[in-house]
Amino acid sequence: MTTVEFDALDYRADTTFAPAHYRLHGDERGWTVERDGTAALELGPGYRLLRTRQCGVCSTDLARHHLPFPLPQVTGHEVIARDESGRRYVVEINASHHARGVAECAFCRAGLHTHCPDRLTLGIHGLPGGFGPWLLAPVAACLEVPDVVPDAAAVLVEPFAAALHAVDSIVPRAGDRIAVLGPRRLGMLVVAALAGVRAERRRAGTDFTVVAFVRDPSLRELATAFGADEVQVLGAGAAPEASCDVVIDTTGNPEGLPTAVRIARREVHLKSTHGQVSCGLANLTALVVDELSIARFPDRPPAPGASAWEQLALGGRPRVAWLAASPPPAWLASTAEVRAGRDAAALAASFDRETTGLPRATVAVAGNATEVDAAIRPRAGDERSLVRPRGTVLVTPDADVAGSDLLRAVVVRGLVLSSSRCGDFRRALGLLAADADLRRIGERLVTHRFAAADLARAFAVAGSRACIKAVVEHEDTGGGSA
C-alpha cells in the first residue's frame, strides 16, 4: 500500500485557484483520492502513481470553468511525469477500461476507448491533473519518452498527437488549400503536422498548400518556420470568403467558427473546446469531445457506399434517429433502421436498450439548431450523445437555419463540419524521435515557463497575446511525501 500527501492548487468555478491538501492512498487493487481530509474520489484497479515533471497550459485549461465537469479540481493534462526510477513518461488522458487494463465495454472493444462512457479524464474530469506534483495514471496510458526527445518537445506530445489526428481526419486532396485558423498553442502544431503530411504527398505527386490565418502579424515568421506556405493576417474586416478548401479552427474562441465557416469551401474541422455558444449552437464542445460531424441530409438515395451512415456503421444495419419535423423519405427505410420522434431523450433511451453492437444511433437527423444540440446532448446532466462517437448529425434540406451561419452553410453550400480530439501518442513520439528538426518544436513554441506555485500567473499570461505556449514546471525534490 502506497500513500503520498501533497499540497496543490485547485481550479475553481470562479476561475480562481485555492490551495488544497491531497492524500493519494492505494495499490494495484484501487486508490482513494482525499482532498482536505475528505474522500473525493474512489478509483478501481489499473492506475499507477507518477511524479509530475512538467505540464503545458492549453486553451481547454483556460476554459475549464465552461466545461460540464465538477470543480474544484487539480487541472492540467499535457503531462511529462516520471516513475520511482526516474524514467520519463507522457500520459494519454483517457482513463478508459482499455487504458486501465480491466474488463472492456462495447466502446473499448470497438477501438473507441477514447470514447469509453465510463472514462475519467486526466486533469479535466475527475482525475487530479498535472498542475499537481503527483498524479494517478492509467497503466496502459503511460508511454516512456525516448532519450533523444527532450522535455521541451515531450511536454507537447498531447497537443501534437491531437494535431496529427486532425490532419488525418480531413484527408487533404491534391491541389487543396488547407487553412489553420488561429495558429498559436495548438494551431502551430497543426501547421507542423500539415507540413509533414504535405512533404509525404509531394513525393507521391499529390501536393497541397498550407495557409495560416493569424491576427497577430508577429506570428508570421513562426508560422512560416512551422511549415506554412502562406501566412495571411486577419484584419478588422471580414475574412476572405471561400478562399480555402478546408479550414481547421484552433482558435479556442467561439468567434473563430463563424470566421472558419466564411473561409471554407468544403469543410471546417473544429478543434476548439471553449464550452461556449457559437454559430447558434450550444453543444459544439461536446461535439468535439465525441468527434461528431454535421453534414447535409441527401436529397436523393445515395449511391452504394457513399452515405454517411454506411461509412460509419460498424457492421449490421445503421441506426438513424430522426428528430426533424419533416417525415423521413421512403427510401431511407431500405437503407437503415429508422426511429422517429421529437423527444431526443426518449430516442436516446430507446437506443440505450440495444444489446447488439454499439449502442446509440449511427446518425441523427435534425431540422434546426435546437435539434442539433439535442442530438449531441439529449439529456441534461448526462454526457452521452444520441449519436455514437464519430457519428454524424445530418441536417434536412428544409431545415430552419435562422441564427446559425454554420447550419446555413451546411444546407445551402453543402459545407461539412468535422471534429477530432485526442490523437495517437505512440505515433507522435515516433515522429519526434525520428526527426531532429521536429524535436525543436518546444524551443520554438514555448515562450513562458512558471513554477507550479505560480499557477495563477501562468494562466493569466497563457491567456494573453504576449504568450504562445506556457509550461508549468515542478521541482525535482519536495512537493510530496511517500
CORKAZI-V666616 format. One record per residue. N is the residue number from 1. RES is the residue in one small letter. PHI is phi as a letter, one per 40 degrees, with the letter a starting at -180 (NA if undefined). PSI is psi in radians with two decimals (* if undefined). OMEGA is omega as a letter, one per 40 degrees, with the letter a starting at -180 (999 if undefined). Layout:
((N/RES/PHI/PSI/OMEGA) (N/RES/PHI/PSI/OMEGA))
This chain:
((1/m/NA/2.30/a) (2/t/b/2.48/i) (3/t/b/2.31/i) (4/v/b/2.54/i) (5/e/b/2.48/a) (6/f/a/2.82/i) (7/d/b/2.45/i) (8/a/a/2.91/a) (9/l/c/2.04/i) (10/d/c/2.40/i) (11/y/c/2.33/a) (12/r/b/2.89/a) (13/a/c/-0.39/i) (14/d/c/0.23/i) (15/t/g/0.20/i) (16/t/c/2.98/i) (17/f/b/2.55/i) (18/a/b/2.41/i) (19/p/c/2.51/i) (20/a/a/2.65/i) (21/h/b/2.21/a) (22/y/b/2.57/i) (23/r/b/2.10/i) (24/l/b/2.20/a) (25/h/b/2.14/i) (26/g/i/-2.90/i) (27/d/a/-2.80/a) (28/e/c/-0.26/i) (29/r/c/-0.31/a) (30/g/i/2.91/a) (31/w/b/2.64/i) (32/t/b/2.31/i) (33/v/b/2.05/i) (34/e/b/2.41/i) (35/r/b/2.13/i) (36/d/f/0.75/i) (37/g/g/0.00/a) (38/t/b/2.38/i) (39/a/c/2.11/a) (40/a/b/-0.41/a) (41/l/a/2.28/i) (42/e/b/2.12/a) (43/l/b/2.50/i) (44/g/c/-2.83/a) (45/p/c/2.90/i) (46/g/h/0.35/i) (47/y/b/2.66/i) (48/r/b/2.65/a) (49/l/c/2.26/i) (50/l/b/2.67/i) (51/r/c/2.19/a) (52/t/c/2.42/i) (53/r/b/-0.92/i) (54/q/a/2.76/i) (55/c/a/2.21/i) (56/g/c/2.70/i) (57/v/b/2.14/a) (58/c/b/3.09/a) (59/s/c/-0.57/i) (60/t/c/-0.68/i) (61/d/c/-0.75/a) (62/l/c/-0.46/a) (63/a/b/0.25/a) (64/r/d/-0.59/a) (65/h/c/-0.27/i) (66/h/c/-0.20/a) (67/l/c/2.68/a) (68/p/c/0.76/i) (69/f/b/2.58/a) (70/p/c/2.54/i) (71/l/b/2.70/e) (72/p/c/2.82/i) (73/q/a/2.59/i) (74/v/c/2.02/a) (75/t/c/-3.00/i) (76/g/h/2.18/a) (77/h/b/-0.05/i) (78/e/c/1.42/a) (79/v/b/2.42/i) (80/i/b/2.29/i) (81/a/b/2.96/i) (82/r/b/2.70/i) (83/d/c/-3.00/a) (84/e/c/-0.36/i) (85/s/c/-0.01/i) (86/g/g/0.00/i) (87/r/c/2.46/a) (88/r/c/2.50/i) (89/y/b/2.57/i) (90/v/b/2.68/a) (91/v/b/2.04/i) (92/e/c/2.48/a) (93/i/c/-0.24/a) (94/n/c/2.02/i) (95/a/c/1.31/a) (96/s/c/3.04/i) (97/h/d/-0.76/a) (98/h/c/-0.82/a) (99/a/c/-0.52/a) (100/r/c/-0.20/a) (101/g/g/0.55/i) (102/v/b/3.11/a) (103/a/d/2.26/a) (104/e/c/2.62/i) (105/c/c/3.14/a) (106/a/c/-0.61/a) (107/f/c/-0.78/i) (108/c/c/-0.71/i) (109/r/c/-0.51/a) (110/a/c/0.12/a) (111/g/g/0.17/i) (112/l/b/0.76/a) (113/h/c/-0.39/i) (114/t/c/-0.13/i) (115/h/b/0.28/i) (116/c/d/2.17/a) (117/p/c/-0.27/i) (118/d/b/0.13/a) (119/r/c/2.61/i) (120/l/b/2.85/a) (121/t/b/2.15/a) (122/l/d/2.12/i) (123/g/g/0.07/a) (124/i/b/-0.84/a) (125/h/b/1.79/i) (126/g/g/-1.18/a) (127/l/c/2.25/i) (128/p/d/2.43/a) (129/g/b/-2.86/a) (130/g/c/-0.02/i) (131/f/c/-0.03/i) (132/g/b/2.81/a) (133/p/c/-0.31/i) (134/w/b/2.67/i) (135/l/a/2.77/i) (136/l/b/2.08/a) (137/a/b/2.44/i) (138/p/d/2.40/a) (139/v/d/-0.66/a) (140/a/c/0.01/a) (141/a/c/0.01/a) (142/c/c/1.98/a) (143/l/b/2.15/a) (144/e/c/2.43/a) (145/v/c/2.19/i) (146/p/d/2.57/a) (147/d/d/-0.55/a) (148/v/c/-0.31/a) (149/v/c/2.03/a) (150/p/c/2.82/i) (151/d/d/-0.69/a) (152/a/d/-0.57/i) (153/a/c/-0.65/a) (154/a/c/-0.60/a) (155/v/c/-0.21/i) (156/l/b/0.14/a) (157/v/c/-0.76/a) (158/e/c/-0.92/i) (159/p/c/-0.54/i) (160/f/c/-0.70/i) (161/a/c/-0.71/i) (162/a/c/-0.64/i) (163/a/c/-0.76/i) (164/l/c/-0.71/i) (165/h/c/-0.69/i) (166/a/c/-0.78/a) (167/v/c/-0.70/i) (168/d/c/-0.58/a) (169/s/c/-0.59/a) (170/i/c/-0.39/i) (171/v/f/1.34/i) (172/p/d/2.51/i) (173/r/b/2.80/i) (174/a/d/2.30/i) (175/g/g/-0.06/a) (176/d/c/2.64/i) (177/r/b/1.95/a) (178/i/b/2.11/a) (179/a/b/2.53/i) (180/v/b/2.07/a) (181/l/c/2.14/i) (182/g/g/0.82/a) (183/p/c/1.77/i) (184/r/b/-1.81/a) (185/r/c/-1.16/a) (186/l/c/-0.65/a) (187/g/c/-0.65/i) (188/m/c/-0.63/i) (189/l/c/-0.58/i) (190/v/c/-0.71/i) (191/v/d/-0.79/i) (192/a/c/-0.72/i) (193/a/c/-0.75/i) (194/l/c/-0.71/a) (195/a/c/-0.67/i) (196/g/c/-0.76/i) (197/v/c/-0.68/i) (198/r/c/-0.70/i) (199/a/c/-0.70/i) (200/e/c/-0.75/a) (201/r/c/-0.60/i) (202/r/c/-0.68/i) (203/r/c/-0.48/i) (204/a/c/-0.02/i) (205/g/g/0.32/i) (206/t/b/1.33/a) (207/d/c/2.75/i) (208/f/a/2.94/a) (209/t/b/2.38/i) (210/v/b/2.12/a) (211/v/b/2.29/i) (212/a/b/2.22/i) (213/f/b/2.03/a) (214/v/b/2.69/i) (215/r/c/-0.43/a) (216/d/b/1.96/a) (217/p/d/-0.40/a) (218/s/c/-0.24/a) (219/l/c/-0.05/a) (220/r/d/-0.91/a) (221/e/c/-0.72/a) (222/l/c/-0.76/i) (223/a/c/-0.68/i) (224/t/c/-0.73/i) (225/a/c/-0.55/i) (226/f/c/-0.14/i) (227/g/h/0.11/i) (228/a/c/2.37/i) (229/d/c/-0.62/i) (230/e/b/2.57/i) (231/v/b/2.14/i) (232/q/b/2.40/i) (233/v/c/2.15/i) (234/l/c/2.09/i) (235/g/c/-2.81/a) (236/a/c/-0.33/a) (237/g/c/-3.05/a) (238/a/c/2.58/i) (239/a/c/2.67/i) (240/p/c/2.24/a) (241/e/c/2.42/i) (242/a/f/0.77/a) (243/s/c/-0.17/a) (244/c/b/2.63/a) (245/d/c/-0.79/a) (246/v/b/2.41/i) (247/v/b/2.22/i) (248/i/b/2.00/a) (249/d/c/1.90/i) (250/t/b/0.32/a) (251/t/c/-0.49/a) (252/g/g/0.38/a) (253/n/b/2.36/i) (254/p/c/-0.35/i) (255/e/c/-0.21/a) (256/g/c/-0.65/a) (257/l/c/-0.81/i) (258/p/d/-0.64/i) (259/t/c/-0.78/i) (260/a/c/-0.69/i) (261/v/c/-0.68/i) (262/r/c/-0.65/a) (263/i/c/-0.58/a) (264/a/c/2.43/i) (265/r/c/-0.75/a) (266/r/b/-0.72/a) (267/e/a/2.47/i) (268/v/b/2.25/i) (269/h/b/2.08/a) (270/l/c/2.19/i) (271/k/b/-0.11/a) (272/s/c/2.31/i) (273/t/b/1.19/a) (274/h/c/-0.19/i) (275/g/g/0.25/a) (276/q/b/2.89/i) (277/v/c/2.39/i) (278/s/a/2.43/a) (279/c/f/0.63/i) (280/g/g/0.13/a) (281/l/b/2.35/a) (282/a/c/-0.35/a) (283/n/b/0.56/a) (284/l/c/-0.56/i) (285/t/c/-0.74/i) (286/a/c/-0.62/i) (287/l/d/-0.75/i) (288/v/c/-0.73/i) (289/v/d/-0.70/a) (290/d/c/-0.05/a) (291/e/f/0.79/i) (292/l/c/2.90/i) (293/s/b/2.79/i) (294/i/b/2.26/a) (295/a/a/3.02/a) (296/r/c/2.37/i) (297/f/c/2.39/a) (298/p/c/2.55/i) (299/d/c/-0.39/a) (300/r/a/2.91/i) (301/p/d/2.26/a) (302/p/c/2.74/i) (303/a/c/2.67/a) (304/p/d/2.28/i) (305/g/g/0.00/a) (306/a/b/-0.28/a) (307/s/c/2.74/a) (308/a/c/-0.74/a) (309/w/c/-0.55/i) (310/e/c/-0.61/i) (311/q/c/-0.63/a) (312/l/c/-0.30/a) (313/a/c/2.34/a) (314/l/b/0.86/a) (315/g/h/2.50/i) (316/g/g/-3.07/i) (317/r/c/2.22/i) (318/p/c/2.63/a) (319/r/b/2.29/a) (320/v/b/2.19/i) (321/a/c/1.97/a) (322/w/b/1.87/a) (323/l/c/-0.37/a) (324/a/c/2.66/i) (325/a/c/-0.61/i) (326/s/c/2.52/a) (327/p/c/2.65/i) (328/p/c/2.53/i) (329/p/c/2.67/a) (330/a/c/-0.62/a) (331/w/c/-0.39/a) (332/l/c/-0.57/a) (333/a/c/-0.46/i) (334/s/c/-0.21/a) (335/t/c/-0.56/a) (336/a/a/2.90/i) (337/e/c/2.06/a) (338/v/b/2.25/i) (339/r/b/2.08/a) (340/a/b/2.53/i) (341/g/i/2.65/a) (342/r/c/-0.21/a) (343/d/c/1.81/a) (344/a/c/-0.62/i) (345/a/c/-0.72/i) (346/a/c/-0.70/i) (347/l/c/-0.75/i) (348/a/c/-0.72/i) (349/a/c/-0.64/i) (350/s/c/-0.65/i) (351/f/c/-0.51/i) (352/d/c/-0.45/a) (353/r/c/-0.02/i) (354/e/c/2.42/a) (355/t/b/-0.09/i) (356/t/b/2.43/i) (357/g/g/-2.87/i) (358/l/c/2.44/i) (359/p/c/3.06/i) (360/r/g/2.97/i) (361/a/c/2.65/i) (362/t/c/-0.75/i) (363/v/b/2.78/i) (364/a/b/2.66/i) (365/v/b/2.18/a) (366/a/b/2.74/a) (367/g/b/0.08/i) (368/n/a/3.07/a) (369/a/c/-0.65/i) (370/t/c/-0.71/i) (371/e/c/-0.58/i) (372/v/c/-0.82/i) (373/d/d/-0.71/a) (374/a/c/-0.60/i) (375/a/c/-0.57/a) (376/i/c/-0.74/i) (377/r/a/1.53/a) (378/p/c/-0.33/a) (379/r/b/2.21/a) (380/a/c/2.34/i) (381/g/g/0.10/a) (382/d/b/2.12/a) (383/e/c/0.27/i) (384/r/c/2.31/i) (385/s/c/2.79/i) (386/l/c/-0.54/a) (387/v/b/2.44/i) (388/r/c/2.74/i) (389/p/d/2.47/a) (390/r/g/0.35/i) (391/g/c/-2.96/a) (392/t/b/2.48/i) (393/v/b/2.05/i) (394/l/c/2.42/a) (395/v/b/2.23/a) (396/t/c/2.62/a) (397/p/c/-0.46/a) (398/d/c/0.34/a) (399/a/c/2.64/i) (400/d/c/1.86/a) (401/v/b/0.21/a) (402/a/d/2.34/i) (403/g/g/0.05/i) (404/s/b/1.81/i) (405/d/c/-0.59/a) (406/l/c/-0.93/a) (407/l/c/-0.58/i) (408/r/c/-0.75/i) (409/a/c/-0.62/i) (410/v/c/-0.82/a) (411/v/c/-0.79/a) (412/v/c/-0.74/a) (413/r/b/-0.14/a) (414/g/g/0.34/i) (415/l/c/2.52/i) (416/v/b/2.34/i) (417/l/b/2.09/i) (418/s/b/3.01/a) (419/s/a/2.83/i) (420/s/a/2.82/a) (421/r/b/-1.83/a) (422/c/c/2.62/i) (423/g/b/-3.00/a) (424/d/c/1.85/a) (425/f/c/-0.65/a) (426/r/c/-0.74/i) (427/r/c/-0.76/a) (428/a/c/-0.79/i) (429/l/c/-0.70/i) (430/g/c/-0.73/i) (431/l/c/-0.71/i) (432/l/c/-0.73/a) (433/a/c/-0.53/a) (434/a/c/-0.24/a) (435/d/b/1.87/a) (436/a/c/-0.65/i) (437/d/c/-0.69/i) (438/l/c/-0.54/i) (439/r/c/-0.15/i) (440/r/c/0.07/a) (441/i/d/-0.59/a) (442/g/c/-0.84/a) (443/e/c/-0.44/i) (444/r/c/-0.58/a) (445/l/c/-0.67/a) (446/v/c/2.03/a) (447/t/b/-0.34/a) (448/h/a/2.47/i) (449/r/b/2.48/a) (450/f/b/2.62/i) (451/a/c/2.65/a) (452/a/d/-0.54/i) (453/a/c/-0.26/a) (454/d/b/0.66/a) (455/l/c/-0.67/a) (456/a/c/-0.73/i) (457/r/c/-0.62/i) (458/a/d/-0.76/i) (459/f/c/-0.72/a) (460/a/c/-0.77/a) (461/v/c/-0.71/a) (462/a/c/-0.53/i) (463/g/c/0.02/a) (464/s/c/2.84/i) (465/r/c/-0.25/i) (466/a/c/-0.29/a) (467/c/b/2.40/i) (468/i/c/-0.97/i) (469/k/a/2.28/i) (470/a/b/2.52/i) (471/v/b/2.38/i) (472/v/c/2.31/a) (473/e/b/2.47/i) (474/h/b/2.58/i) (475/e/c/2.59/i) (476/d/c/-0.39/i) (477/t/b/2.72/i) (478/g/g/-3.12/i) (479/g/g/-0.02/i) (480/g/a/2.90/i) (481/s/a/2.39/i) (482/a/b/*/999))
